[in-house]
């Protein structure tokens, strides 16, 4: 488990051209570093779209929601 969370997104805040850099800078404090250091086989789980976007933008890793993981387990 990665002991950090996304920050600096607040809905669409991190997607606006003028504030995207702030979101990336905040992610670099801990989240992006932890995600990049995580084992490749680790499933990255985030339910909020803004957190998934922040991880994808800052660490270039794909993230899934709880619903996707549960569907995979059920299949």
C-alpha positions as CSV (number, residue, x, y, z in Angstrom):
1,X,0.0,0.0,0.0
2,X,1.3,3.5,-0.9
3,X,0.9,5.8,2.1
4,X,0.1,8.9,0.2
5,X,-2.8,10.4,-1.7
6,X,-3.5,12.8,-4.5
7,X,-3.6,16.5,-3.7
8,X,-4.0,19.7,-5.6
9,X,-6.8,18.6,-7.9
10,X,-10.1,19.8,-6.3
11,X,-12.3,18.6,-9.1
12,X,-11.1,20.0,-12.4
13,X,-8.4,22.3,-10.8
14,X,-5.6,20.1,-11.9
15,X,-6.8,19.9,-15.5
16,X,-6.9,23.7,-16.2
17,X,-4.0,24.9,-18.3
18,X,-3.1,27.6,-15.8
19,X,-3.2,25.3,-12.7
20,X,-2.0,22.0,-14.1
21,X,1.6,22.7,-13.1
22,X,0.6,23.2,-9.5
23,X,-1.1,19.8,-9.5
24,X,2.0,18.2,-10.9
25,X,4.2,19.9,-8.4
26,X,2.0,18.7,-5.5
27,X,2.1,15.2,-6.9
28,X,5.9,15.3,-7.0
29,X,6.0,15.8,-3.2
30,X,5.1,12.2,-2.6
31,X,2.4,10.6,-4.7
32,X,4.2,10.5,-8.1
33,X,7.5,9.3,-6.4
34,X,5.7,6.5,-4.7
35,X,3.8,5.4,-7.8
36,X,6.9,5.3,-9.9
37,X,8.8,3.3,-7.3
38,X,5.9,0.8,-6.9
39,X,6.4,-2.7,-8.3
40,X,5.1,-3.0,-11.9
41,X,2.5,-5.7,-10.9
42,X,0.9,-3.5,-8.2
43,X,-2.6,-2.5,-9.0
44,X,-3.1,1.2,-8.6
45,X,-6.5,1.9,-7.2
46,X,-8.2,5.3,-7.0
47,X,-11.9,5.9,-7.2
48,X,-11.8,9.6,-7.9
49,X,-11.3,10.6,-11.5
50,X,-9.2,13.6,-10.5
51,X,-6.8,11.3,-8.6
52,X,-6.5,8.9,-11.5
53,X,-5.8,11.8,-13.9
54,X,-3.2,13.2,-11.5
55,X,-1.4,9.8,-11.3
56,X,-1.5,9.3,-15.1
57,X,-0.3,12.9,-15.7
58,X,2.5,12.9,-13.2
59,X,3.7,9.2,-13.1
60,X,2.5,7.9,-16.4
61,X,0.8,4.9,-14.7
62,X,-2.7,3.7,-15.4
63,X,-5.0,3.6,-12.4
64,X,-8.3,1.7,-12.0
65,X,-11.4,2.2,-9.8
66,X,-12.6,-0.2,-7.1
67,X,-15.5,-1.2,-9.5
68,X,-13.0,-2.4,-12.1
69,X,-11.0,-4.5,-9.6
70,X,-14.2,-6.1,-8.2
71,X,-15.3,-6.9,-11.8
72,X,-12.0,-8.6,-12.5
73,X,-12.2,-10.6,-9.3
74,X,-15.7,-11.7,-10.1
75,X,-14.9,-12.7,-13.7
